[in-house]
Amino acid sequence: MSRKKKPLPVIENVTIEKVAAEGKSIVRWNDMVVFVPFCVPGDVVDLQVRKKKHSYCEAEVLRFRKYSDIRTEPRCEHFGLCGGCKWQQLPYDEQLKAKQEQVMQQLRRIGHVELPECSPIMGSQKVFEYRNKIEFGCSDKRWLTREDIAKGTTYEDMNAIGFHITGAFDKILPIRRCHLMDDLCNEIRNSIADYAREHSLSHYDLREQHGLLRDMMIRNSNTGEWMFLMQFGPETYVAPSEGYDEAVAMRHFNRESAMSLLEYLADRFPQITSLLWVYNPKCNDTFGDLSVHVFKGNDHIFEVMEELRFKVGPKSFYQTNTEQAYHLYCVARNFAKLHGTETVYDLYTGTGTIANFVARQAKKVIGIEYVPEAIEDAKVNSRINGIDNTEFFAGDMKDILTADFISAHGKPDTIITDPPRAGMHQDVVNVILGAKPSRIVYVSCNPATQARDLQLLDKDYKVVAIQPVDMFPHTPHVENVVLLERR
């Protein structure tokens, strides 16, 4: 017979002390650190512990006894449910302080390398409507709040279009207004929800893996263009063996209803210059290996940075805060200190944004990226901007960037690297050390993995400059640029 678990404690009348990682705040209680979401330093609260470990707890607020003097009113009606903007209650200047402290703590705690003084973090020019890309999920299982459940609230229509709920992979919180993108994004999403309701379009069941409306991506650009991509799923379950045969898998696709929805969008929103769709019968919603179809308009949009134009396709990576991306790349270019004689390697180049951005200050730029479509866009970006000193290669970084590759294409004087959140593979770090560039400019969206990589580079390279850049207001995420020079 199993032992009955002890009830988790309630912590009464404690004052939140400081901001912690992942958008949480902390308070100390009985020699334990307690992590609490949606609080700010100075809040006086009662807490319900939800998870208890040996050295820390995770808790949520039962009651606010007193609000902090620094607390600000969140703008979004979905704050506290949607996991996207966890810091809306924290004034923006306080967010910046917390992000800079987070960067330096991780560099010190994980990197254990000698560090210079950190430059003041660069705040975002916009704190709302700053994103150029948002993805929304569709589900036949609407998220019900605890209040809904306690009241016995029921909804005739359980379909929802919005954001996934943390810890409930198959549940979607319906969103009526998100403040992170131009309001046309909300109009498009809400119109689809209304149309789907009126025409009884099925929404995706993530457990059973069927349903017409699966996922949508909305992008805009500083040229005024809009891209919309709809992922459609099968109306009935597609076995893995069928999924490998496109002709067989298409038998499960309600093409007529899908095309009618796209026709409605084309008529309703002439602002959409790139109207695209994907049929995805797979068990995950990634579409990098699937065909993207153009329903109307172009298969791309353009972004402009200085006098350069960048082609962005549906599979392309482009920084999601356009205005702040310019400042981020200016930092990288300034750190590179190019004089026109250097060979530059741009690792994880995406659509070649950084590569083309620095090309006119370099002798030659080599860009490497995993996604073939992004590399093709990078080549186009060089061509349309009249840049002829770039070369781009597609493939896994650890397989492409080898000693033989460097022998064939020239030793880099400067390496600019902007890896994904996981950081750089050990093999990539080893090749960089073997190449012996004079400078490394390391752009990172994850200071923790950046710190790990700095430690690996430390035997030959010294960190000489640190510049955090805030790309994502109201979230705990931060970009950081580090300049390393050869010892």
C-alpha positions in Angstrom: 0.0 0.0 0.0 1.5 3.3 -1.1 2.1 6.1 1.5 -0.2 9.0 1.3 1.6 12.1 0.0 1.8 15.1 2.4 -0.1 18.1 1.2 2.1 20.8 -0.2 2.5 23.8 2.1 1.0 27.3 1.8 3.5 30.1 2.4 1.9 33.2 3.9 2.9 36.9 3.9 6.2 36.9 2.1 7.8 39.6 0.0 9.1 38.8 -3.5 12.8 39.6 -3.5 14.2 39.7 -7.0 13.7 38.6 -10.6 15.0 35.2 -11.6 15.5 33.3 -14.9 12.7 32.1 -17.2 10.5 35.0 -16.3 10.0 34.0 -12.6 10.7 35.8 -9.4 12.2 34.4 -6.2 11.7 34.6 -2.5 13.5 32.7 0.3 11.5 30.6 2.7 12.9 28.2 5.4 16.3 28.2 3.7 14.8 27.3 0.4 14.5 29.3 -2.8 10.9 29.6 -4.0 10.3 30.4 -7.7 7.1 32.3 -8.5 5.7 33.4 -11.9 3.9 36.7 -12.6 5.3 38.6 -9.6 7.7 41.5 -9.3 10.1 42.5 -6.5 8.2 44.1 -3.6 4.9 42.2 -4.1 3.7 40.8 -0.7 1.9 37.5 -1.3 0.5 34.2 0.0 1.8 31.3 -2.1 0.7 27.7 -2.7 3.7 25.4 -3.3 3.1 23.2 -6.4 6.4 21.4 -6.6 8.9 20.8 -3.7 12.5 19.6 -4.1 15.4 19.4 -1.7 16.7 22.9 -2.2 13.9 24.8 -4.0 10.2 25.0 -4.5 7.9 26.2 -7.3 4.8 28.0 -6.2 2.0 30.2 -7.5 0.2 33.2 -6.0 -2.9 32.5 -3.9 -3.4 36.1 -2.9 -1.7 39.4 -3.3 -1.6 41.2 0.1 0.1 44.2 -1.3 1.3 45.1 -4.8 4.8 46.4 -5.3 5.3 50.1 -6.0 7.2 49.2 -9.2 4.5 47.0 -10.6 2.8 48.2 -13.8 -0.5 47.2 -15.3 -0.2 44.5 -18.0 -1.7 45.6 -21.3 -2.8 42.2 -22.5 -6.1 40.6 -21.4 -4.4 37.1 -21.7 -1.6 37.9 -19.3 -1.1 35.2 -16.7 -2.6 32.5 -19.0 -0.6 32.9 -22.2 3.0 32.1 -21.4 4.5 34.5 -24.0 4.9 37.8 -22.2 5.7 36.9 -18.6 7.1 40.3 -17.7 4.3 42.7 -18.8 3.8 43.5 -15.1 7.5 44.6 -14.8 8.4 48.1 -16.0 10.6 48.0 -19.1 13.6 49.6 -17.5 13.4 46.9 -14.8 13.2 44.2 -17.5 16.4 45.6 -19.0 18.2 45.5 -15.7 17.1 41.9 -15.1 18.3 40.9 -18.6 21.7 42.4 -18.2 22.1 40.8 -14.8 21.0 37.5 -16.3 23.6 37.7 -19.1 26.5 38.4 -16.7 25.4 35.8 -14.1 25.4 33.1 -16.8 28.7 34.1 -18.3 30.3 34.1 -14.9 28.6 31.0 -13.4 28.8 28.8 -16.5 31.7 30.2 -18.4 34.3 30.8 -15.6 36.3 33.0 -18.0 37.8 36.4 -17.5 35.3 39.0 -18.5 35.4 42.7 -19.2 32.8 45.2 -18.0 29.5 44.7 -19.8 28.2 47.5 -22.0 24.7 48.8 -21.0 22.0 46.7 -22.6 20.5 48.1 -25.8 16.7 48.4 -25.3 14.2 47.8 -28.0 12.9 50.7 -30.0 9.4 49.3 -29.7 8.1 47.4 -26.7 4.8 46.4 -28.3 4.0 45.5 -32.0 7.6 44.7 -32.5 7.4 41.2 -33.9 7.5 40.5 -37.7 6.4 36.8 -37.2 3.9 34.9 -35.1 2.7 31.3 -35.3 -0.7 30.2 -33.9 -1.8 26.7 -33.3 -5.3 25.2 -33.9 -6.9 22.6 -31.7 -10.2 21.0 -31.0 -9.4 21.2 -27.3 -9.8 24.7 -25.9 -7.9 25.4 -22.7 -10.2 25.8 -19.7 -9.0 27.9 -16.8 -9.3 26.7 -13.2 -12.1 29.3 -12.9 -13.9 27.8 -15.9 -13.7 24.4 -14.4 -14.7 25.5 -10.9 -17.7 27.3 -12.3 -18.6 24.4 -14.5 -18.3 26.6 -17.6 -18.9 24.8 -20.8 -18.4 25.9 -24.4 -20.5 24.8 -27.3 -17.5 25.2 -29.5 -14.3 23.8 -28.1 -12.2 24.7 -31.1 -9.5 27.3 -30.5 -6.9 29.2 -32.4 -4.1 30.7 -30.3 -1.1 29.7 -28.3 -0.2 26.3 -26.8 -0.4 26.1 -23.0 2.8 25.1 -21.2 2.5 21.6 -19.9 -0.6 20.8 -21.9 0.7 20.1 -25.4 -2.8 19.4 -27.0 -4.5 22.4 -25.4 -4.8 25.9 -27.1 -5.6 29.2 -25.3 -7.8 31.1 -27.8 -6.4 34.6 -28.4 -8.5 37.5 -29.4 -5.8 40.2 -29.3 -2.0 39.8 -29.2 -0.1 43.1 -28.8 3.2 41.8 -30.1 2.4 42.4 -33.8 0.6 44.9 -36.0 -3.2 44.6 -35.3 -3.8 43.2 -38.8 -2.4 40.0 -37.4 -5.3 39.8 -35.0 -7.8 40.7 -37.7 -6.6 37.8 -39.9 -6.5 35.2 -37.1 -9.9 36.2 -35.7 -11.5 36.2 -39.2 -10.2 32.7 -39.7 -11.7 31.6 -36.4 -15.1 33.1 -37.3 -15.0 31.6 -40.8 -14.1 28.2 -39.4 -17.0 28.4 -37.0 -19.5 29.4 -39.6 -18.3 26.7 -42.0 -17.8 23.9 -39.4 -14.1 23.4 -40.3 -12.4 20.8 -38.2 -9.5 21.8 -35.9 -6.5 19.6 -35.3 -6.6 16.9 -32.7 -3.0 16.6 -31.5 -3.6 13.2 -29.9 -5.5 11.6 -32.7 -3.6 13.6 -35.4 -6.3 14.7 -37.7 -8.2 17.9 -38.4 -8.2 20.4 -41.3 -6.9 23.6 -39.5 -3.5 22.7 -38.0 -1.2 25.7 -37.7 -0.7 29.2 -39.2 2.2 31.6 -39.6 1.9 35.3 -40.1 4.8 37.5 -41.2 5.1 41.1 -42.1 8.0 43.3 -43.2 9.2 46.9 -43.1 8.4 47.1 -46.8 4.6 46.8 -46.0 4.3 43.2 -47.3 2.4 40.4 -45.5 2.9 36.7 -45.7 0.3 34.2 -44.5 0.9 30.4 -44.4 -1.7 27.9 -43.4 -0.8 24.4 -42.5 -3.7 22.0 -43.2 -3.9 18.5 -41.7 -5.7 15.4 -42.7 -9.4 15.0 -41.9 -8.8 11.5 -40.8 -5.7 9.8 -39.3 -2.9 9.1 -41.7 -0.8 6.1 -40.8 3.0 6.6 -41.1 3.2 4.2 -44.0 0.7 6.4 -45.9 2.4 9.6 -45.0 5.5 8.6 -47.0 3.3 8.4 -50.1 2.1 11.9 -50.9 -0.6 10.7 -53.3 -2.0 8.3 -50.7 -1.8 10.8 -47.9 -3.7 13.4 -50.0 -6.8 11.2 -50.0 -7.3 12.4 -46.4 -7.1 16.1 -47.4 -10.3 18.1 -47.6 -8.9 20.3 -50.4 -12.2 21.9 -51.3 -12.7 23.4 -47.8 -9.0 24.4 -47.6 -9.1 26.3 -50.9 -12.4 28.0 -50.0 -10.8 29.3 -46.8 -7.8 30.6 -48.8 -10.1 32.3 -51.3 -11.9 34.0 -48.5 -8.6 35.3 -47.1 -7.5 36.5 -50.5 -10.7 38.5 -50.9 -10.9 39.7 -47.3 -7.2 40.7 -46.9 -5.7 42.2 -50.0 -2.7 43.3 -47.8 -1.5 39.7 -47.9 1.1 39.7 -50.7 2.2 36.1 -50.1 -0.6 33.7 -49.5 0.8 30.1 -49.0 -0.4 26.7 -47.8 1.1 23.4 -46.7 -0.5 20.0 -46.4 1.1 18.3 -43.4 0.0 14.7 -42.5 3.1 14.2 -40.3 3.0 13.7 -36.5 4.7 17.1 -36.0 4.0 20.5 -37.3 7.4 21.3 -38.8 7.2 21.8 -42.6 10.9 22.2 -43.5 10.7 19.0 -45.5 7.3 19.7 -47.1 6.2 21.5 -50.2 4.9 25.0 -49.8 2.3 26.0 -52.3 1.5 29.5 -53.5 -2.2 30.3 -53.5 -1.8 34.0 -54.4 1.0 36.4 -54.8 4.7 35.7 -54.2 6.5 33.0 -52.4 8.4 35.6 -50.3 8.5 39.0 -48.8 11.3 41.5 -48.5 12.9 43.2 -45.6 15.1 46.3 -45.9 18.2 47.1 -43.8 20.2 50.2 -44.6 20.2 50.1 -48.5 20.0 46.3 -48.6 17.0 44.2 -49.5 16.6 40.7 -48.0 14.3 38.1 -49.5 12.5 36.1 -46.7 10.7 32.9 -47.6 8.4 30.8 -45.4 11.2 28.5 -44.3 13.7 31.3 -43.8 15.1 32.5 -40.5 15.0 36.2 -40.0 15.2 38.0 -36.7 11.7 38.6 -35.4 12.3 42.2 -34.3 13.1 44.0 -37.5 14.2 47.3 -36.1 16.2 45.8 -33.3 17.8 43.3 -35.7 19.5 46.3 -37.4 21.0 47.4 -34.1 22.1 43.9 -33.3 23.9 43.5 -36.7 25.5 46.9 -36.3 27.0 45.7 -33.0 28.3 42.5 -34.8 29.7 44.6 -37.7 31.4 47.1 -35.3 32.9 44.2 -33.2 34.3 42.7 -36.4 36.4 45.8 -37.1 36.7 45.0 -40.8 39.0 47.0 -43.1 38.2 45.4 -46.5 41.0 42.9 -46.6 39.5 40.2 -44.4 38.0 36.8 -45.2 34.9 36.4 -43.0 33.1 33.2 -42.1 29.4 33.7 -41.2 28.3 30.6 -39.4 24.6 29.8 -39.1 24.0 32.5 -41.7 20.3 32.0 -42.2 19.2 34.0 -45.3 22.7 35.6 -45.3 21.6 38.7 -43.5 24.8 39.3 -41.5 27.0 38.0 -44.4 25.5 40.5 -46.8 25.4 43.2 -44.2 29.2 43.0 -43.7 30.2 42.0 -47.2 31.1 45.5 -48.4 33.6 45.9 -45.6 35.3 42.6 -46.3 37.3 41.0 -49.0 35.2 37.8 -49.0 32.4 36.3 -46.9 31.6 32.6 -46.6 28.1 31.8 -45.2 27.1 28.3 -43.9 23.5 27.3 -43.0 21.6 24.1 -42.4 18.4 25.0 -44.3 18.9 24.7 -48.1 16.0 27.1 -48.9 17.6 29.8 -46.7 20.9 29.4 -48.5 19.2 29.9 -51.8 17.6 33.1 -50.4 21.0 34.2 -49.2 22.4 33.8 -52.7 19.4 35.8 -54.1 20.0 38.5 -51.4 23.6 38.9 -52.6 22.5 39.0 -56.3 19.7 41.6 -55.9 22.0 43.8 -53.8 24.9 43.6 -56.3 27.2 41.8 -53.8 29.6 39.5 -55.6 32.1 38.6 -52.8 29.9 36.1 -50.9 29.7 32.3 -51.1 27.0 30.2 -49.4 26.9 26.5 -48.5 24.1 24.4 -47.1 24.5 21.5 -44.7 25.0 20.6 -41.0 27.6 22.9 -39.6 29.8 20.2 -38.1 29.8 18.4 -41.4 30.5 21.4 -43.6 33.0 23.4 -41.5 36.0 21.1 -41.6 39.8 21.6 -41.9 39.5 20.6 -45.6 36.7 23.1 -46.2 38.9 25.9 -44.8 41.8 24.7 -46.9 39.7 24.9 -50.0 38.0 28.3 -49.3 40.6 30.2 -47.3 41.5 30.7 -43.7 39.1 33.1 -41.9 40.5 36.3 -40.5 37.2 36.9 -38.6 34.4 34.5 -37.7 30.9 35.7 -37.0 28.7 32.9 -35.4 25.0 33.1 -34.6 24.1 29.6 -33.6 20.7 28.3 -32.4 19.8 28.1 -28.7 21.8 24.9 -28.3 25.0 26.7 -29.1 27.9 25.3 -31.2 28.7 21.6 -31.5 32.1 20.6 -30.0 33.4 19.7 -33.5 32.6 23.2 -34.7 34.4 24.8 -31.8 37.4 22.5 -32.5 37.6 23.6 -36.1 37.3 27.3 -35.1 40.2 26.8 -32.7 42.2 25.1 -35.5 41.4 27.9 -38.0 42.9 30.5 -35.6 40.9 33.6 -36.7 42.1 36.9 -35.2 38.5 37.7 -34.0 35.4 35.8 -33.2 32.1 37.7 -32.9 29.6 35.4 -31.1 25.9 36.4 -31.4 23.7 34.3 -29.1 20.0 34.0 -28.2 21.0 31.9 -25.2 23.8 33.3 -22.9 24.0 29.9 -21.0 25.1 27.9 -24.1 27.2 30.9 -25.2 29.0 30.8 -21.8 29.7 27.1 -22.2 31.2 27.8 -25.7 33.3 30.7 -24.4 34.9 28.3 -21.9 35.8 26.0 -24.7 37.4 28.8 -26.6 39.1 30.4 -23.6 42.5 28.7 -24.0 43.1 30.6 -27.2 40.7 33.5 -27.0 40.0 36.3 -24.6 36.6 38.0 -24.2 37.2 41.7 -24.8 33.6 43.1 -25.2 30.1 42.2 -24.2 26.9 43.9 -25.6 23.5 42.6 -24.6 20.7 43.6 -27.0 17.0 43.2 -26.1 15.0 41.8 -29.0 12.0 40.5 -27.0 10.4 43.0 -24.6 8.2 41.5 -21.9 9.9 38.1 -22.1 13.0 36.9 -20.3 14.8 36.2 -23.6 17.8 38.3 -24.5 20.4 38.4 -27.3 24.1 38.9 -26.4 27.1 39.7 -28.6 30.6 38.9 -27.4 33.9 39.8 -29.1 36.8 37.4 -28.6 40.3 38.2 -29.7 43.1 35.7 -30.1 45.5 35.6 -27.2 
